[in-house]
Every structure is written in structure tokens, then in C-alpha cells.
Amino acid sequence: MTGKEMKVVAIHAGLECGIIGEKYPGMEMASIGPDMWDVHTPDEKVNIPSVGRFWELLKGILAKV
């Protein structure tokens, strides 16, 4: 959808995936979102262009469901 190859990386995020995964072992899941830094701090930042790309990706995924 974006014209770019997907990258699978491990980052310190996706708390919800951990909580849900604990209740449903073996469930496949992914945590997706815009590019953000210093989340949940007074210095929290988001890359504005990445929000638009994420929105288009999410709409495309939901259209296929």
C-alpha cells in the first residue's frame, strides 16, 4: 500500500499487545502507528507526515476486513 517494504523490528512499545497476548497465547498481532518519540513525557513528539501515512494504511487494512 505504501510502496515500501515492511520492516519487522522490536521496539519498546506495544503494551496492549503484551497484555492481550498474555490472555491469548499464540495469537498473531502487530502494533502499528505513526512515528513518535519520548512518548508519555513532557517532550512527546509525533512526526506529522507519518500520521497521514498511518491513517491511509489503517483505512486500507480496514477496507480489506
C-alpha positions in Angstrom: 0.0 0.0 0.0 2.8 2.4 0.7 5.3 1.3 -2.0 7.8 0.4 0.7 8.9 -3.0 2.1 7.5 -3.7 5.5 10.2 -3.8 8.3 9.7 -6.0 11.3 11.6 -4.6 14.3 11.4 -5.0 18.0 10.9 -1.7 19.9 9.9 -0.7 23.4 6.2 -0.2 22.7 3.0 -2.2 22.1 2.0 -2.7 25.8 -1.5 -3.7 24.7 -0.1 -6.5 22.5 1.7 -7.9 25.6 -1.5 -7.8 27.7 -3.7 -9.3 25.0 -1.0 -11.9 24.1 -0.8 -13.0 27.7 -4.5 -13.8 27.7 -4.5 -15.4 24.2 -1.2 -17.2 23.8 -0.2 -17.9 20.2 -2.4 -15.1 18.7 -0.6 -13.3 15.9 -0.7 -9.5 16.3 1.2 -6.3 15.4 1.4 -2.9 17.0 1.3 -0.2 14.3 1.2 3.6 14.4 2.9 6.9 13.4 6.5 7.7 14.3 6.7 9.0 17.9 9.4 9.9 20.3 9.6 10.5 24.1 6.0 9.2 24.4 4.2 9.8 27.7 6.7 12.5 28.7 6.5 16.3 28.5 8.8 16.1 25.5 6.4 13.8 23.5 6.7 14.3 19.7 5.0 12.9 16.6 6.1 13.0 13.0 3.1 14.7 11.4 3.6 13.2 7.9 3.7 9.8 9.4 0.3 10.3 10.9 -1.2 10.8 7.4 0.7 7.7 6.1 -0.5 5.7 9.1 -4.2 6.8 8.6 -4.1 5.8 4.9 -2.6 2.4 5.9 -5.2 1.8 8.6 -8.1 2.7 6.2 -6.7 0.3 3.7 -6.4 -2.5 6.2 -9.9 -2.0 7.5 -11.3 -1.9 3.9 -10.0 -5.5 3.4 -11.7 -6.8 6.6 
